């Protein structure tokens, strides 16, 4: 009876949330949000993930979701005893897809920010990501002041967008749908510099060897899984899963495979970003 009442309350809360979100024009055609128990019953967990951001999450040449987040998502599905169904998402579509029930959970390079924590529930962190400004080696850029009047590319609604918008108010900021478009804008000369994650250097060097470099660091972000507020079952299950793969070395193996570095030391807490659902 308690489980039934909990499910009813969850569904009523979700209907209210969906109605509010639909008013913003974000409601998808088919919402499929459910409890952990319902995901186990149907044998599938629906995971939102980035589709273009190697090595975090991307669709490989065989059309299969790959990368660090994909491997962690598959491990999470195994932990639940179900299959993983991946939904590739652009940066700006991640939170709407979660909040409208298109996906059960986000393993989608979700940098943990206090602003996002007002909307979604984060898990404990499972990855770290240094964000920087990248530009041509022959261009002098040493800080936010040097971005005055400069055309700067950022992925729309990303942490780089937030940081540069706040720190360089006089920059000419151009916002792109995803990392691939942001990088292409720099390569084509549409922008002079870009805000990007710690792997932009490798991607730029592959496209234009020895031409670009990191100019200055914006911030270090930790990535967490995202779930809907108040859904304690998903949050608690993900945190237990993350504790397990941190302790048994599985995260270290995945990290070495994709990041080519050791798992960072994660903070016990972050200001205004709770790791556990209330």
Phi and psi in degrees as GROMACS dihedral restraints (atoms count N, CA, C in turn):
[ dihedral_restraints ]
;  ai    aj    ak    al  type     phi  dphi    fc
    3     4     5     6     1   -61.1    20    10
    4     5     6     7     1   -43.0    20    10
    6     7     8     9     1   -62.1    20    10
    7     8     9    10     1   -41.1    20    10
    9    10    11    12     1   -62.9    20    10
   10    11    12    13     1   -45.1    20    10
   12    13    14    15     1   -63.4    20    10
   13    14    15    16     1   -39.9    20    10
   15    16    17    18     1   -61.8    20    10
   16    17    18    19     1   -43.8    20    10
   18    19    20    21     1   -63.1    20    10
   19    20    21    22     1   -41.3    20    10
   21    22    23    24     1   -62.6    20    10
   22    23    24    25     1   -45.4    20    10
   24    25    26    27     1   -61.4    20    10
   25    26    27    28     1   -42.2    20    10
   27    28    29    30     1   -60.4    20    10
   28    29    30    31     1   -44.3    20    10
   30    31    32    33     1   -67.7    20    10
   31    32    33    34     1   -38.5    20    10
   33    34    35    36     1   -63.5    20    10
   34    35    36    37     1   -41.9    20    10
   36    37    38    39     1   -63.6    20    10
   37    38    39    40     1   -40.3    20    10
   39    40    41    42     1   -67.8    20    10
   40    41    42    43     1   -40.1    20    10
   42    43    44    45     1   -60.2    20    10
   43    44    45    46     1   -42.2    20    10
   45    46    47    48     1   -63.9    20    10
   46    47    48    49     1   -42.7    20    10
   48    49    50    51     1   -64.7    20    10
   49    50    51    52     1   -43.1    20    10
   51    52    53    54     1   -63.3    20    10
   52    53    54    55     1   -39.7    20    10
   54    55    56    57     1   -63.6    20    10
   55    56    57    58     1   -41.9    20    10
   57    58    59    60     1   -65.0    20    10
   58    59    60    61     1   -40.3    20    10
   60    61    62    63     1   -71.1    20    10
   61    62    63    64     1   -37.4    20    10
   63    64    65    66     1   -60.1    20    10
   64    65    66    67     1   -32.2    20    10
   66    67    68    69     1   -63.2    20    10
   67    68    69    70     1   -22.4    20    10
   69    70    71    72     1   -91.9    20    10
   70    71    72    73     1     3.5    20    10
   72    73    74    75     1    78.4    20    10
   73    74    75    76     1    24.4    20    10
   75    76    77    78     1  -107.4    20    10
   76    77    78    79     1    -4.8    20    10
   78    79    80    81     1   -71.0    20    10
   79    80    81    82     1   124.8    20    10
   81    82    83    84     1   -76.8    20    10
   82    83    84    85     1   173.2    20    10
   84    85    86    87     1   -69.6    20    10
   85    86    87    88     1   -34.2    20    10
   87    88    89    90     1  -136.5    20    10
   88    89    90    91     1   105.4    20    10
   90    91    92    93     1   -87.0    20    10
   91    92    93    94     1   143.6    20    10
   93    94    95    96     1  -136.2    20    10
   94    95    96    97     1    23.6    20    10
   96    97    98    99     1   -65.5    20    10
   97    98    99   100     1   143.8    20    10
   99   100   101   102     1  -157.1    20    10
  100   101   102   103     1  -176.8    20    10
  102   103   104   105     1   -81.5    20    10
  103   104   105   106     1   170.3    20    10
  105   106   107   108     1   -60.6    20    10
  106   107   108   109     1   -41.9    20    10
  108   109   110   111     1   -61.3    20    10
  109   110   111   112     1   -39.1    20    10
  111   112   113   114     1   -69.1    20    10
  112   113   114   115     1   -36.3    20    10
  114   115   116   117     1   -63.4    20    10
  115   116   117   118     1   -41.6    20    10
  117   118   119   120     1   -65.4    20    10
  118   119   120   121     1   -38.1    20    10
  120   121   122   123     1   -65.6    20    10
  121   122   123   124     1   -38.6    20    10
  123   124   125   126     1   -86.9    20    10
  124   125   126   127     1   -10.4    20    10
  126   127   128   129     1    80.7    20    10
  127   128   129   130     1    17.0    20    10
  129   130   131   132     1  -145.6    20    10
  130   131   132   133     1   137.1    20    10
  132   133   134   135     1  -113.1    20    10
  133   134   135   136     1   129.0    20    10
  135   136   137   138     1   -94.6    20    10
  136   137   138   139     1   117.2    20    10
  138   139   140   141     1  -115.3    20    10
  139   140   141   142     1   121.5    20    10
  141   142   143   144     1   -80.8    20    10
  142   143   144   145     1   135.7    20    10
  144   145   146   147     1  -150.9    20    10
  145   146   147   148     1   155.0    20    10
  147   148   149   150     1   -73.3    20    10
  148   149   150   151     1   146.5    20    10
  150   151   152   153     1  -105.4    20    10
  151   152   153   154     1    -2.8    20    10
  153   154   155   156     1  -137.9    20    10
  154   155   156   157     1    14.6    20    10
  156   157   158   159     1  -120.1    20    10
  157   158   159   160     1    69.2    20    10
  159   160   161   162     1   -66.2    20    10
  160   161   162   163     1   143.5    20    10
  162   163   164   165     1   -91.9    20    10
  163   164   165   166     1    12.9    20    10
  165   166   167   168     1   -71.0    20    10
  166   167   168   169     1   -60.5    20    10
  168   169   170   171     1  -154.5    20    10
  169   170   171   172     1   129.3    20    10
  171   172   173   174     1  -162.1    20    10
  172   173   174   175     1   159.6    20    10
  174   175   176   177     1   -93.4    20    10
  175   176   177   178     1   120.0    20    10
  177   178   179   180     1   -79.0    20    10
  178   179   180   181     1  -178.0    20    10
  180   181   182   183     1   -65.7    20    10
  181   182   183   184     1   -16.6    20    10
  183   184   185   186     1   -92.5    20    10
  184   185   186   187     1     3.7    20    10
  186   187   188   189     1    78.9    20    10
  187   188   189   190     1    18.8    20    10
  189   190   191   192     1  -109.6    20    10
  190   191   192   193     1   141.0    20    10
  192   193   194   195     1   -65.9    20    10
  193   194   195   196     1   133.6    20    10
  195   196   197   198     1  -142.2    20    10
  196   197   198   199     1   172.1    20    10
  198   199   200   201     1   111.2    20    10
  199   200   201   202     1   178.1    20    10
  201   202   203   204     1   -59.1    20    10
  202   203   204   205     1   -49.5    20    10
  204   205   206   207     1   -63.8    20    10
  205   206   207   208     1   -34.6    20    10
  207   208   209   210     1   -65.9    20    10
  208   209   210   211     1   -44.2    20    10
  210   211   212   213     1   -64.5    20    10
  211   212   213   214     1   -39.0    20    10
  213   214   215   216     1   -68.6    20    10
  214   215   216   217     1   -38.7    20    10
  216   217   218   219     1   -62.4    20    10
  217   218   219   220     1   -40.6    20    10
  219   220   221   222     1   -65.9    20    10
  220   221   222   223     1   -40.6    20    10
  222   223   224   225     1   -63.4    20    10
  223   224   225   226     1   -37.1    20    10
  225   226   227   228     1   -66.2    20    10
  226   227   228   229     1   -41.9    20    10
  228   229   230   231     1   -61.2    20    10
  229   230   231   232     1   -42.6    20    10
  231   232   233   234     1   -61.3    20    10
  232   233   234   235     1   -40.1    20    10
  234   235   236   237     1   -60.0    20    10
  235   236   237   238     1   -38.2    20    10
  237   238   239   240     1   -80.1    20    10
  238   239   240   241     1   -17.7    20    10
  240   241   242   243     1    79.3    20    10
  241   242   243   244     1    30.7    20    10
  243   244   245   246     1  -131.8    20    10
  244   245   246   247     1   178.9    20    10
  246   247   248   249     1   -93.2    20    10
  247   248   249   250     1   150.3    20    10
  249   250   251   252     1   -93.2    20    10
  250   251   252   253     1   128.2    20    10
  252   253   254   255     1  -112.0    20    10
  253   254   255   256     1   113.2    20    10
  255   256   257   258     1   -93.0    20    10
  256   257   258   259     1   140.4    20    10
  258   259   260   261     1  -120.9    20    10
  259   260   261   262     1   102.6    20    10
  261   262   263   264     1   -65.8    20    10
  262   263   264   265     1   133.9    20    10
  264   265   266   267     1  -132.2    20    10
  265   266   267   268     1   145.2    20    10
  267   268   269   270     1   -75.0    20    10
  268   269   270   271     1   161.4    20    10
  270   271   272   273     1   -51.8    20    10
  271   272   273   274     1   -50.0    20    10
  273   274   275   276     1   -70.8    20    10
  274   275   276   277     1   -15.2    20    10
  276   277   278   279     1   -97.4    20    10
  277   278   279   280     1    -3.5    20    10
  279   280   281   282     1   -64.2    20    10
  280   281   282   283     1   -54.9    20    10
  282   283   284   285     1   -67.8    20    10
  283   284   285   286     1   -43.9    20    10
  285   286   287   288     1   -56.9    20    10
  286   287   288   289     1   -38.7    20    10
  288   289   290   291     1   -64.5    20    10
  289   290   291   292     1   -38.3    20    10
  291   292   293   294     1   -69.1    20    10
  292   293   294   295     1   -50.3    20    10
  294   295   296   297     1   -68.7    20    10
  295   296   297   298     1   -24.0    20    10
  297   298   299   300     1   -96.8    20    10
  298   299   300   301     1     4.9    20    10
  300   301   302   303     1    82.8    20    10
  301   302   303   304     1    12.8    20    10
  303   304   305   306     1   -69.2    20    10
  304   305   306   307     1   -28.8    20    10
  306   307   308   309     1  -131.2    20    10
  307   308   309   310     1   158.6    20    10
  309   310   311   312     1   -82.7    20    10
  310   311   312   313     1   -35.8    20    10
  312   313   314   315     1  -154.4    20    10
  313   314   315   316     1   154.3    20    10
  315   316   317   318     1  -109.3    20    10
  316   317   318   319     1   119.4    20    10
  318   319   320   321     1  -113.7    20    10
  319   320   321   322     1    79.7    20    10
  321   322   323   324     1  -139.0    20    10
  322   323   324   325     1    47.5    20    10
  324   325   326   327     1    50.9    20    10
  325   326   327   328     1    46.3    20    10
  327   328   329   330     1   -84.5    20    10
  328   329   330   331     1    92.5    20    10
  330   331   332   333     1   -57.9    20    10
  331   332   333   334     1   135.0    20    10
  333   334   335   336     1   -86.6    20    10
  334   335   336   337     1   106.0    20    10
  336   337   338   339     1  -122.4    20    10
  337   338   339   340     1   151.3    20    10
  339   340   341   342     1   -62.7    20    10
  340   341   342   343     1   -34.8    20    10
  342   343   344   345     1   -64.9    20    10
  343   344   345   346     1   -46.0    20    10
  345   346   347   348     1   -66.8    20    10
  346   347   348   349     1   -31.8    20    10
  348   349   350   351     1   -66.2    20    10
  349   350   351   352     1   -13.5    20    10
  351   352   353   354     1   -74.0    20    10
  352   353   354   355     1   -19.7    20    10
  354   355   356   357     1  -109.0    20    10
  355   356   357   358     1   -41.7    20    10
  357   358   359   360     1  -118.8    20    10
  358   359   360   361     1   167.0    20    10
  360   361   362   363     1  -100.0    20    10
  361   362   363   364     1   122.2    20    10
  363   364   365   366     1   -87.7    20    10
  364   365   366   367     1   153.6    20    10
  366   367   368   369     1   -88.2    20    10
  367   368   369   370     1  -174.9    20    10
  369   370   371   372     1   -62.9    20    10
  370   371   372   373     1   153.0    20    10
  372   373   374   375     1   -68.5    20    10
  373   374   375   376     1   148.1    20    10
  375   376   377   378     1  -130.9    20    10
  376   377   378   379     1    -2.1    20    10
  378   379   380   381     1  -155.4    20    10
  379   380   381   382     1   158.4    20    10
  381   382   383   384     1  -121.5    20    10
  382   383   384   385     1   151.9    20    10
  384   385   386   387     1  -148.9    20    10
  385   386   387   388     1   114.8    20    10
  387   388   389   390     1   -85.6    20    10
  388   389   390   391     1   123.1    20    10
  390   391   392   393     1  -102.6    20    10
  391   392   393   394     1   135.8    20    10
  393   394   395   396     1  -141.4    20    10
  394   395   396   397     1   168.1    20    10
  396   397   398   399     1   -95.3    20    10
  397   398   399   400     1   130.2    20    10
  399   400   401   402     1  -115.2    20    10
  400   401   402   403     1   143.3    20    10
  402   403   404   405     1  -162.4    20    10
  403   404   405   406     1   179.3    20    10
  405   406   407   408     1   -61.7    20    10
  406   407   408   409     1   145.1    20    10
  408   409   410   411     1   -61.5    20    10
  409   410   411   412     1   -29.4    20    10
  411   412   413   414     1   -89.1    20    10
  412   413   414   415     1     7.0    20    10
  414   415   416   417     1  -106.0    20    10
  415   416   417   418     1   127.1    20    10
  417   418   419   420     1   -82.4    20    10
  418   419   420   421     1   109.4    20    10
  420   421   422   423     1  -138.4    20    10
  421   422   423   424     1   111.7    20    10
  423   424   425   426     1  -117.4    20    10
  424   425   426   427     1    -5.8    20    10
  426   427   428   429     1  -180.0    20    10
  427   428   429   430     1  -176.8    20    10
  429   430   431   432     1   -58.5    20    10
  430   431   432   433     1   -36.4    20    10
  432   433   434   435     1   -60.8    20    10
  433   434   435   436     1   -30.3    20    10
  435   436   437   438     1   -77.8    20    10
  436   437   438   439     1    -3.1    20    10
  438   439   440   441     1   -93.1    20    10
  439   440   441   442     1     2.6    20    10
  441   442   443   444     1   -58.7    20    10
  442   443   444   445     1   120.6    20    10
  444   445   446   447     1    74.6    20    10
  445   446   447   448     1     2.7    20    10
  447   448   449   450     1   -88.9    20    10
  448   449   450   451     1   139.3    20    10
  450   451   452   453     1   -77.5    20    10
  451   452   453   454     1   114.4    20    10
  453   454   455   456     1  -117.4    20    10
  454   455   456   457     1   128.1    20    10
  456   457   458   459     1   -96.6    20    10
  457   458   459   460     1   140.6    20    10
  459   460   461   462     1  -144.1    20    10
  460   461   462   463     1   151.0    20    10
  462   463   464   465     1   -69.7    20    10
  463   464   465   466     1   130.8    20    10
  465   466   467   468     1   -56.6    20    10
  466   467   468   469     1   132.5    20    10
  468   469   470   471     1    68.5    20    10
  469   470   471   472     1    14.5    20    10
  471   472   473   474     1   -86.8    20    10
  472   473   474   475     1   171.0    20    10
  474   475   476   477     1   -65.1    20    10
  475   476   477   478     1   -30.7    20    10
  477   478   479   480     1   -65.1    20    10
  478   479   480   481     1   -40.2    20    10
  480   481   482   483     1   -59.0    20    10
  481   482   483   484     1   -47.9    20    10
  483   484   485   486     1   -61.7    20    10
  484   485   486   487     1   -47.3    20    10
  486   487   488   489     1   -65.2    20    10
  487   488   489   490     1   -46.3    20    10
  489   490   491   492     1   -73.2    20    10
  490   491   492   493     1   -35.6    20    10
  492   493   494   495     1   -61.2    20    10
  493   494   495   496     1   -37.4    20    10
  495   496   497   498     1   -80.1    20    10
  496   497   498   499     1   -36.5    20    10
  498   499   500   501     1   -91.2    20    10
  499   500   501   502     1   -22.1    20    10
  501   502   503   504     1  -131.9    20    10
  502   503   504   505     1    69.8    20    10
  504   505   506   507     1   -65.4    20    10
  505   506   507   508     1   -21.7    20    10
  507   508   509   510     1   -96.4    20    10
  508   509   510   511     1     6.1    20    10
  510   511   512   513     1   -77.1    20    10
  511   512   513   514     1   157.2    20    10
  513   514   515   516     1   -94.7    20    10
  514   515   516   517     1    93.0    20    10
  516   517   518   519     1   -89.8    20    10
  517   518   519   520     1   125.1    20    10
  519   520   521   522     1  -110.5    20    10
  520   521   522   523     1   129.7    20    10
  522   523   524   525     1  -108.2    20    10
  523   524   525   526     1   131.3    20    10
  525   526   527   528     1  -118.5    20    10
  526   527   528   529     1   160.1    20    10
  528   529   530   531     1   -67.4    20    10
  529   530   531   532     1   -29.9    20    10
  531   532   533   534     1  -157.0    20    10
  532   533   534   535     1  -179.9    20    10
  534   535   536   537     1   -66.2    20    10
  535   536   537   538     1   -39.3    20    10
  537   538   539   540     1   -60.4    20    10
  538   539   540   541     1   -44.1    20    10
  540   541   542   543     1   -67.3    20    10
  541   542   543   544     1   -36.3    20    10
  543   544   545   546     1   -64.7    20    10
  544   545   546   547     1   -45.8    20    10
  546   547   548   549     1   -64.5    20    10
  547   548   549   550     1   -42.3    20    10
  549   550   551   552     1   -63.1    20    10
  550   551   552   553     1   -33.8    20    10
  552   553   554   555     1   -63.3    20    10
  553   554   555   556     1   -37.8    20    10
  555   556   557   558     1   -70.0    20    10
  556   557   558   559     1   -45.2    20    10
  558   559   560   561     1   -62.8    20    10
  559   560   561   562     1   -34.1    20    10
  561   562   563   564     1   -86.8    20    10
  562   563   564   565     1    -8.1    20    10
  564   565   566   567     1    88.2    20    10
  565   566   567   568     1     7.4    20    10
  567   568   569   570     1   -67.5    20    10
  568   569   570   571     1   -32.3    20    10
  570   571   572   573     1  -128.6    20    10
  571   572   573   574     1   161.6    20    10
  573   574   575   576     1   -92.8    20    10
  574   575   576   577     1   -31.7    20    10
  576   577   578   579     1  -144.5    20    10
  577   578   579   580     1   166.9    20    10
  579   580   581   582     1  -137.4    20    10
  580   581   582   583     1   154.6    20    10
  582   583   584   585     1   -93.8    20    10
  583   584   585   586     1   130.4    20    10
  585   586   587   588     1  -152.1    20    10
  586   587   588   589     1   172.1    20    10
  588   589   590   591     1   -84.1    20    10
  589   590   591   592     1  -176.9    20    10
  591   592   593   594     1   -69.0    20    10
  592   593   594   595     1    -8.2    20    10
  594   595   596   597     1  -103.2    20    10
  595   596   597   598     1     1.0    20    10
  597   598   599   600     1   -60.6    20    10
  598   599   600   601     1   -37.3    20    10
  600   601   602   603     1   -57.0    20    10
  601   602   603   604     1   -45.7    20    10
  603   604   605   606     1   -64.7    20    10
  604   605   606   607     1   -42.6    20    10
  606   607   608   609     1   -68.2    20    10
  607   608   609   610     1   -38.7    20    10
  609   610   611   612     1   -69.4    20    10
  610   611   612   613     1   -39.1    20    10
  612   613   614   615     1   -68.0    20    10
  613   614   615   616     1   -32.1    20    10
  615   616   617   618     1   -67.2    20    10
  616   617   618   619     1   -39.8    20    10
  618   619   620   621     1   -78.3    20    10
  619   620   621   622     1   -34.4    20    10
  621   622   623   624     1  -145.6    20    10
  622   623   624   625     1    83.5    20    10
  624   625   626   627     1   -53.4    20    10
  625   626   627   628     1   131.5    20    10
  627   628   629   630     1    63.2    20    10
  628   629   630   631     1    23.7    20    10
  630   631   632   633     1  -103.6    20    10
  631   632   633   634     1   -32.5    20    10
  633   634   635   636     1  -117.5    20    10
  634   635   636   637     1   159.6    20    10
  636   637   638   639     1  -153.7    20    10
  637   638   639   640     1   160.0    20    10
  639   640   641   642     1   -71.0    20    10
  640   641   642   643     1   135.3    20    10
  642   643   644   645     1   -94.9    20    10
  643   644   645   646     1   -48.9    20    10
  645   646   647   648     1  -159.9    20    10
  646   647   648   649     1   153.6    20    10
  648   649   650   651     1   -83.4    20    10
  649   650   651   652     1   140.9    20    10
  651   652   653   654     1   -89.7    20    10
  652   653   654   655     1   -52.3    20    10
  654   655   656   657     1  -172.7    20    10
  655   656   657   658     1   167.0    20    10
  657   658   659   660     1  -108.7    20    10
  658   659   660   661     1   121.8    20    10
  660   661   662   663     1  -106.6    20    10
  661   662   663   664     1   148.7    20    10
  663   664   665   666     1  -106.4    20    10
  664   665   666   667     1   141.0    20    10
  666   667   668   669     1   -99.2    20    10
  667   668   669   670     1   138.0    20    10
  669   670   671   672     1  -131.2    20    10
  670   671   672   673     1   162.9    20    10
  672   673   674   675     1   -74.9    20    10
  673   674   675   676     1   149.5    20    10
  675   676   677   678     1  -113.0    20    10
  676   677   678   679     1   133.3    20    10
  678   679   680   681     1  -132.6    20    10
  679   680   681   682     1   173.7    20    10
  681   682   683   684     1   -78.6    20    10
  682   683   684   685     1   144.6    20    10
  684   685   686   687     1   -57.0    20    10
  685   686   687   688     1   140.5    20    10
  687   688   689   690     1    84.1    20    10
  688   689   690   691     1    -8.8    20    10
  690   691   692   693     1   -88.6    20    10
  691   692   693   694     1    81.1    20    10
  693   694   695   696     1   -63.7    20    10
  694   695   696   697     1   -32.0    20    10
  696   697   698   699     1   -63.0    20    10
  697   698   699   700     1   -44.5    20    10
  699   700   701   702     1   -66.8    20    10
  700   701   702   703     1   -46.1    20    10
  702   703   704   705     1   -61.7    20    10
  703   704   705   706     1   -47.4    20    10
  705   706   707   708     1   -66.6    20    10
  706   707   708   709     1   -38.1    20    10
  708   709   710   711     1   -66.6    20    10
  709   710   711   712     1   -43.0    20    10
  711   712   713   714     1   -66.0    20    10
  712   713   714   715     1   -42.8    20    10
  714   715   716   717     1   -62.9    20    10
  715   716   717   718     1   -39.7    20    10
  717   718   719   720     1   -64.4    20    10
  718   719   720   721     1   -40.5    20    10
  720   721   722   723     1   -62.0    20    10
  721   722   723   724     1   -45.6    20    10
  723   724   725   726     1   -65.0    20    10
  724   725   726   727     1   -39.8    20    10
  726   727   728   729     1   -58.1    20    10
  727   728   729   730     1   -41.1    20    10
  729   730   731   732     1   -64.5    20    10
  730   731   732   733     1   -49.3    20    10
  732   733   734   735     1   -74.3    20    10
  733   734   735   736     1   -21.8    20    10
  735   736   737   738     1   -71.9    20    10
  736   737   738   739     1   -39.7    20    10
  738   739   740   741     1   -76.8    20    10
  739   740   741   742     1   -37.3    20    10
  741   742   743   744     1   -93.1    20    10
  742   743   744   745     1     1.9    20    10
  744   745   746   747     1    90.5    20    10
  745   746   747   748     1    -3.4    20    10
  747   748   749   750     1   -65.2    20    10
  748   749   750   751     1   -40.4    20    10
  750   751   752   753     1   -63.2    20    10
  751   752   753   754     1   -39.8    20    10
  753   754   755   756     1   -60.8    20    10
  754   755   756   757     1   -39.3    20    10
  756   757   758   759     1   -67.1    20    10
  757   758   759   760     1   -43.9    20    10
  759   760   761   762     1   -64.8    20    10
  760   761   762   763     1   -40.8    20    10
  762   763   764   765     1   -64.3    20    10
  763   764   765   766     1   -42.9    20    10
  765   766   767   768     1   -64.5    20    10
  766   767   768   769     1   -37.0    20    10
  768   769   770   771     1   -63.8    20    10
  769   770   771   772     1   -44.0    20    10
  771   772   773   774     1  -104.4    20    10
  772   773   774   775     1   -37.0    20    10
  774   775   776   777     1   -91.3    20    10
  775   776   777   778     1   -20.2    20    10
  777   778   779   780     1    59.0    20    10
  778   779   780   781     1    35.9    20    10
  780   781   782   783     1  -157.3    20    10
  781   782   783   784     1   168.8    20    10
  783   784   785   786     1   -75.5    20    10
  784   785   786   787     1   155.7    20    10
  786   787   788   789     1   -62.9    20    10
  787   788   789   790     1   130.0    20    10
  789   790   791   792     1   -70.0    20    10
  790   791   792   793     1   162.8    20    10
  792   793   794   795     1   -78.4    20    10
  793   794   795   796     1   122.4    20    10
  795   796   797   798     1   -91.6    20    10
  796   797   798   799     1   143.9    20    10
  798   799   800   801     1   -69.8    20    10
  799   800   801   802     1   149.3    20    10
  801   802   803   804     1   -73.9    20    10
  802   803   804   805     1   -24.9    20    10
  804   805   806   807     1  -156.8    20    10
  805   806   807   808     1   158.4    20    10
  807   808   809   810     1  -130.8    20    10
  808   809   810   811     1   141.3    20    10
  810   811   812   813     1   -56.6    20    10
  811   812   813   814     1   126.3    20    10
  813   814   815   816     1    62.9    20    10
  814   815   816   817     1    20.8    20    10
  816   817   818   819     1  -130.3    20    10
  817   818   819   820     1    88.0    20    10
  819   820   821   822     1   -68.8    20    10
  820   821   822   823     1   140.5    20    10
  822   823   824   825     1   -91.8    20    10
  823   824   825   826     1   -14.0    20    10
  825   826   827   828     1  -123.1    20    10
  826   827   828   829     1   141.2    20    10
  828   829   830   831     1   -72.8    20    10
  829   830   831   832     1   141.2    20    10
